[in-house]
Amino acid sequence: MKLLPPPPQTTPETGPTPRTRRPRLGGAGAVGAVLLALVALVAVCAPLLAPHDPLAQDLAHTNAAPGEHGYLLGTDQLGRDLLSRLLYGARTPLLVGVVAVVCGGAFGTLLGLVSGFARGWADQVLSRLADIQLALPSVLLALLVLTFGGQSTAVLVLVIALTGWPAYFRLVRSRVLSLRTMPYVEASLTQGVPTWRVLLYDLLPGVRGLVAVTATLDLSRAVLMEAGLTYLGLGAQAPAADWGLMVAEGQGQLLGAWWVAVLPGLCLVALVIGANLLGERLAGRRPGRRPVRTVKNTATANRAKRSTTA
Amino acid sequence: MIRFLTRRLSLTLLAVWGALSAVFLVLHSSGDPAVMMAPIGAPPEKVAQLSHALGYDRPLAEQYFSFFGDALRGHFPDSLTFQQPAIEVVLQRLGATVLLAGVALAAAALLALAVGLWTGSREGGGARREWPMWVVFLAQSVPGFYIGVLLVWIFGVRLHWLPTSGATTATSIVLPAATLACGVLPPLARVFRNNLRGELARPYSRTGTALGMSRARVVRHAAYGSLLPTVTVLGLEAGALLGGTVIVESVFSWPGVGQLAVTALQNQDYPLVLADLTFLILAFVLVNLIVDLLYGVLDPRVRHEGRGPR
């Protein structure tokens, strides 16, 4: 008969925690960080790196195969240099993704702080709002808003941020609920420190790591959503260079020129995998839910560390 | 049970209220909706006539209340391209979407069970046991439309194995369903696997092993226990599925409600878009309610929430 496996460090009753939920990715976090940095670098330096104007058409050489006529990755249906378009195409997904994550994250964190600190009716109202938001399908809501509220990048960012805030709100709120009872917070309150200072200097630092991890994973959601909506024709418009749009435009040429659709998609995948790898790694190493360091908790953490290294 | 029902029903009502309010807000955000509901290039007096006929010239507060009744009864302005009540067009297309979503969900659930049992039933095992989780991770990082485009390219354009557009033959459903399933699989597989791990670490599993039960039997009991959280995620994924159908149906020209919304958008048939999306959002809220109620039936602990120790 086999020996029993050692009991896991997390209690099964509390459900999956970030540590057990993630597949083991090894040193993959670094790969994720490199991928993200690469995409950011390309987006910033596109004008320096691109060999051609991403909008310049060469109608004599449409759908050129990679390497033909001096085009490293070939050309699309209008003879535009694919490499240049791929480089410039990093800009919109990354910009929309990052701005949406920052907006949604800031909004959700702020409301979470207020909700967890104030409790009472304000907490009730905000929590129900988050429930409602989570109960609505995000892509359909985005379609609706973009159809009837106008199609612009600002609306796109706003709607992606809007569908993302409840995630931050819930995590921050539950964390603040427990942080609030900590002696140092109570000390501040009894000394008459103004509420905004308590929120800003006592509670915000406690949720910073949690928010950072959530934001990294949220970036992949935001980029996927931007790409999907752009594919449907609700994001960047032709002739702009945007990866989602390029896949949509290239879909008709799969028979003769597969590279036009397949390569931009690969770039998208690289960006999303980068964000996911890094996010999971961060969540695994610093599972934001770790309680504030006390003597007892430090001892438990050290024991856990010893048993995992052993 | 009553307590659980009232709590769940009130959340559903709140979600319906939130959804319809959002639709109303978006619809009226850019002035008179009749401008969008009228055919393209209609003279101003025609628009004013339509505005009056649809009641858009009444006070906003009055419209707000009548909108709820209209939306819940399926009263929307007539579709411009089909020249019939928009909701009828939507209902005609509903069957195809339900079929696609059902097949995709069943495939994803089966795959998730297989992946979960393979990777979750044993501790450790390294890459030889963990590789399906990497595939799941990859599926999570690839945009749905790009999976679709890749499948079209490989199985349609290159190999000529499967039809890539429309719903003409019985095999037409394979590629869209596979694409859709890829979107739902990752959360399902993860939740099932992690819960299986958790259940296997609980005392009853250890007791089973100690009593000399075969490993397969212990895993079977643990698997039953892990099915409940998986059902919840299944319900949550109904939203991703509805959002996903919009994109997947457009990639494969599958004649369902999702593709209807996108083509209506391209034809500027805004009444149809409105009816379609409102219908889908309400359907999503309802599906979630049903899944939650089902969860209550499956797990007695949920019914007796807040009463006594768990």
Interface residues (C-beta under 8 A of the other chain):
Chain A: M1 K2 L4 P5 P7 P8 P12 G15 P16 T20 R21 P23 R24 L25 R128 L129 D131 I132 Q133 A135 L136 P137 S138 V139 L140 L141 L143 L144 V145 T147 F148 G149 G150 S220 L224 A227 G228 Y231 L232 G233 L234 G244 V247 A248 Q251 L254 L255 W258 A261 V262 G265 L268 V269 V272 I273 N276
Chain B: L11 T12 L14 A15 W17 G18 A19 A22 V23 V26 L27 S29 S30 P33 M36 E123 E130 M133 W134 V136 F137 L138 Q140 S141 V142 P143 G144 F145 Y146 V149 L150 V152 W153 G156 V157 R190 V191 N194 N195 R197 G198 E199 L200 A201 R202 R206 T209 G212 R215 P229 G239 A240 L242 G243 G244 V246 I247 S250 V251 A261 V262 L265 Q266 Y270 V273 L274 L277 T278 L280 I281 F284 V285 N288
